[in-house]
Amino acid sequence: MTVDLKAKPFFLDEDQIRWVEDTIASMTLEEKIGQLFINLTLRRDPAYIRTLCNKYHIGGVRWQGGTVEEVYEQNRLFQQESKVPLLIAANCESGGNGAIKEGTLVATHAACGACNTPDIARLMGRVAGTEAAAIGCNWTFAPGADILLNWRNTIVNTRAFGSDPDKIIERCKAYMEGIAENGLACCVKHFPGDGVDGRDQHLLTASNDLPCKEWDASFGKVYRQLIDAGLESAMIGHIRLPAYSKKLRPGIRDDELMPASLSPELLTDLLRGQLGFNGLIVTDVWVNNDYYEMEKEHPDPMNRFKATKAGPVEEFKKKHDLALVFINMKGYAQENNVRVRYSVSHSNEMPWYVNEVPTICVSLNYTNHLFDVPMMKTYINAYADTREYIRAVIEKILGKSEFKGVYNDVVWCDRWDTRV
């Protein structure tokens, strides 16, 4: 499927299309590959920026931290050093504070949804666009088109305009109009739609389990309307859409279902084909844990690209025959929900290795942790964290003692993906 540069949302004329075609024709294979990557920048020194632009030829960038002066200079250098103009993105979900810490927080999505008028969403976009453009930003990872259908979902919550598709369409369009006044492109997120699953797609593969008809009337309606309104780009979540994957790929098994970020049927057939999206597709954040460890020990532009190679994984597999994961969460009369919690966001504690080496997960207390770690294919409830219980579990894993316990269906947490 090819992109039509004359059509919505690009509307390029012949001269502009000729520039695009000539630019692509002049690029090496390495330069073309580099254009596929949006770099999450943790550093802004000139040497680092030159390396990203001139050696790795990145297509875009999103940064973290920095003062107004630092970010402005960083973005100026990025455009100065890049052979092809860069997409420079900010997370302006609430206003200009998504671009710089000194920026203005106008309103959260939830606050805009609570207002009786779309004007606040439009103002939020206008302020975000004004402040982000002033420091060299031309792209915003907003607005959020998610629908808060599950009150347990905390990753969306205040980042959603609400649960009414029509209100979400109205507020998203208002935001798009406001930010367009300063020439910024929008990236609506998170296709195929967050807010149905109660879990965080950054920690596991979440699912939008709506039937096709219900999805069409809610998330599908929202995306179709925003695409018709000229949406420039869409962020793809690490979220499954089982009903549509099964409709578009008859016979696909549950264990073959992929998140939209890796699913051709959801991107090519549904988003581009059925919904008619002609704009840019970008995935939600993908973080390689090795990269952050490398950056902590020795900051270097090469770290991001070293981390994408198979080396670290192969080295891990050579050193480890088995991974044992113990979960020991406790809580009583202090909070209403005790769940798996990692020490930091995007932590390397997440079990990324489950498909690389045999992995066994053992819960020493609560029996419902498969809800948060459904990727674990071997899961044992030990029921207590004393030395005697732990020793008994190890003996059973080693085959010295037989597993005789009987589980109840509560362990599956009413989820299909905990059984796959």
N, C-alpha and C positions, 0 to 999 in steps of 0.2 A: 504494500500500500504506500503510495507516494503522497507527499504533502503538496497541496495546491497553494502556491504563494500568492496567487491572485485573489484567492477566496478569503473569507473570514477565518481567523482574526487578523491576517497579515495585510491584505489589500495592496500588495506591491505592484508598482507599474513596471513597464518593460525594462527601463534603465536600472531600477532597483533589483529586479530579478537577474539581470545581466551581471550586476556586481556580485550577487550571491554566487552565481554559477562560476564566474571567473575566480572568485576567492577560493571556492572549494577545489576548482581545477588546479590552482597553484599550490595546494597544500600537499605535504608528504603524507604517507600512511600514518606515521607517528603523530603528526599534527591533527589528523582527522580523529584518531583514537582519543587524543587528549581532549578534544572538544566535547567528548561524552561525559566528562567528569566535572562536577561542581565541588570545589575544594572547601572543606570546613577549616578555615584558617585560624590557627592558634598563635601565630607569630606575624609580625609585620615589618621586620627589618628589611632594608632594600635588597640585600643579597638573597634572602629567602624568596622575596617576591619575584626577583629576576629569574631565579631558578624555576619557580612554578610556571612562569609565563614562557620563558625561552627554551627550557629543556623539556618540560612536561606539557606545555601548550594547553593548559586547562581552559574549559569553556566558560567557567563561571566561578564565583566565590561567595561564600558566606562566612563572616568573621564572628569572633566572640571577644567582648571586652574592648577597652580602649576609650580614651577621651575623645571629645569632638575633634581636636586638632590632630590626634594620632590617626583616627579613622579617616578623616578627610585626606591626610597625606598618604595613607595606605592605599585608598581607592584611587587617588591621582596616579600613584606609581603603578598600580595594576593596569590601568588603562594606557599609561605611557609605555609600559614594557610589552604589552600584549600585541601580537601581530594582528589579531582579530579582536574587535571590540568585545569586552567581557560583559557578561551578565553579572551584576553585583547585587546580591540579595540581602534583605533584612526581614526579620520576623515581626512585621508591624501589625500584630493582631489587636493591639489596644491603643495604638497611636505611635508617636515618634519614639517612645521609650523602647520600642522593639529594634530600633536602629542604633541608638546611643543611650547610655544611662541617664544623660541629662535631658533626654527627650520627654515629650509630654504624654502622660497617660491620660487619654480622653475617656475611654470607657471599655470595659470588657465586652465580649460578645453577649454575655448573659445580661449585662446592663443595657445594652442596645436593644436586646429582645424584650426587656421589661418596659421599655419606653413605649408610649402610644404613637410614636412617629418614627419613620426611618431617618429623620434628619440627623439624629445623633450618630448613626452609622456612617452617614455621608460626611459629617463633620470629622469623625474619627479618621476616615480615609483621607480627607483633605489635609488634616494636620499631619498625619503620618507621611503623606506624600511630600508635603512642604519640607519637613525636617529631614526625611531620608534623602530626598533629592539634593538638599543643601550640602550633604557630605559625600555625594557621588554615587548614591544608590539608584538603581533603575528597575528593580524587581522586588516584589514583596511576596513572602510566603503567607498570603492571606487573600481573601477572608476564609474563615472556616465554614464549610458547607455541611458539617456533620449535624446529625439529628439526635438529640438526647432522648432516646427511647428507653434507656435503662438507667434508672436512678443510681445504680451502683457504679456506673462508669465515672471515674474521677479524672481521667486524662482529657476528656472533652468538657464536661460540666460547664464551667464559666467560659470555656472557649467555643461554646455553641450558642447560636441565637435563640435556641429553644427546641421545641419538639413539633412545631407546626411547619410543614414544608413551605406553605405559602408565605409565612412570615420570614423564613430563612431566605427564600428567593428574593423577597423585597429588600431585606437588610443587606444581603450580599450585593445586589445590584447597586444599592445606594453607596456602599463602600467602594465598589468598583468605579462608580462615577466620581466620587470624591477624590480618590487617589489618582485617577486619570488626569485630573487637572494639572498635575505636575509631571505627567509623562511616564509614570511608573506602570509596569506590567504587573498583572495579578497572577497569583498561582493559588487557585482554590484547592482546598484539601479537606478530607483525606480519602480519595476515591479507593474503593467503592462505597465508603461511608463508615465512619466510626460512630459509636453511641449505642450500638445494639449489644455488643459483648460488654461484660462488666470489667474486662481486664485491659491492661496496657499493652498495645501492640509493639511498644519498644522493648518489652520484656519477653514476649512470646508471640507466636503467630495467632492473632485474634481472628474472630469470625463474625461476619455479618450474616446471620442465619435466617434472614427474611426470605419467604417464598418469592419467586420471580414477580408475581402479580403485585405483592405488597411493596417489593423493592421499586418496581416501575412507578408506583403511585407516590412514593416518598423520595428516596435518594435519586432514583432515575429521573423523576420529574424535576428535582432541583438542578441536577447536572444538565439536563436538556435545556432548561430555561436559561441557565448561565452561559451555556455554549451559544445559544441563539443570541444572547446579549453581547457576544464578542469576547468571551473568555480567552485570554492569551495562553495560559498554561495550567496544568493540573498536577497536583502532587499525589503520587500513588502510595497508599498505605500498605503496610505489611499485614494485610487483612484479607482473609478468604471470603469468597462469596459462593458457598457450596451450591446453592440452587441454580445459579446461572452457569457455573462450571459444568454441572451435570447436564444442564439443558444443551449447552453448546458443545460438550464433549460427551456424548452418550457412552455409558459404559465405564467412565472414569471411576476409580475406586476412592474411598475416603482417604487412604494413605497416599494417594497421588494428587490430592487437592493442594494447590499452591496459593500463596498469598498473591494478591493482584500485582505486586511489584515484580513477580516472576511468572505471571500467568498470561500466555499469549491469547487465550480465549477471552479473558477479561479486558485486556488492553486493546488488542487488534479487532476482535469480533464485537465486543460490547461497547467499549468507549469510543473507538474510532468508527467502527462499522454501524452499529445500531443507533448510537447517540450522535454520530456525525462530527466528532471532535477532530479538528484539523490543526490544533495548536501543539505546543510543546509539552512533552511528558517528562516529569522528573520524579524519582522515587523519594520517599521519606528518608530520613537520615539512616545511613548505614555506617556503623562504627566497628572497626576492627580493633579488638582489645589489645592486640600486640602493638598497634600503633601508639596507643596512649602510654603503654609501658615504655616503649622506646623513647617517646618524647620526654617522659619524666627523667629517664636516665641520661639521655644525650639528644637534645633537640637537633633535628636535622631534616631538611626537605626530603631526603631520601627515605625517611622512615615510613611515610604513607605508602610509598611504592614497594618498599621491602615487605611491608605487612600484607600486601595483596598477593604476594607469591606463596607458593605451597610450602616453602621452606620451614617456617615456624610450625605449621601443622604436622608436616612429616617428622620434624624433630620431636614434637610432642608424642607422636605415635611410636617412635623408636624408644623413647624413654619410659613409656607407660603402657602396661598390658591391660590395666583396668582402672576405671575411675569410680571411687566411692564417694557419694555425696550424702552427708548427714544433715538433716534439718531438725533443729530443736527450738521450736517456737513455743513460748508459753505466755499466758495472760489470764488474769482472773480479776473480775470486778474492777477493771480499770478502763477497758475499751470494749467496744461491741464486736470487733472483728480483729482477729490475729492472723495475719497472712505472711507469706514469704516476703522478706525485705532484704534487699541488697544494701551494702554499706554505702555505695555511691551510685549516681545515675550512670547508665550504660556501663555498669561494672563488669570486669572480666570474671566475676563470680558467676555470671550467667552460664549455664551449662552448654556452651557452644560446641563441645567435644562429643556430644551424645552420638553423633553419626560417624565419629572417627575411631573411638575405642569403646569396648563394652563398658557400659555405665550402669551402676546400681544406685538407686536413691533410697535412703532409709530415713523415715520419720521417727523421731524418738518421743514424740508426744501426739500432736493432732493427726487425725487420719484423713484429712481432706486436702492435703497439699497438692494432689494431682491437678487441682484447679489452676494452680499457679505454675506448675511444671509439667504440663501435659506431654512435653517432648520426652520425658523419662519413660522408657519402655519396660524397665524392671523397677518396680516400686515395692518397698516393704514397709509395713507399719509395725514398729517394734513396741509401741504402746508405753514405753517408759525409758528414762535416760540413765538408769543405774548401771553400774559396771556389770552386774549379773545379766541384765537384759541385753546390753551391747555384746557381751561375750556370747550369749546364746544366738544372737543374730549372726555374728561372724562364723560360728560353728555351722549354722545352717547354710550360709553362703558357701562355705568350704565343703559342704556335703557330709559333714560329720554328724549332722542331726537332721531329722526330717521336718519339713514344714507341715504342721498339722492344724494350724489355725484356720478359721473360717471367716472370711470378710463379709460385710454386708454391702448392699448396693450404694450406700451413702458415699463410699470411697470414690465413686465415679462423678460425684458432684453434679449430677444431672446434665452432664456434657457428653456429646458424642466423641469429641476429640481426645478425651482422656482414655478412651477405649481403643484408639487406633494403634 
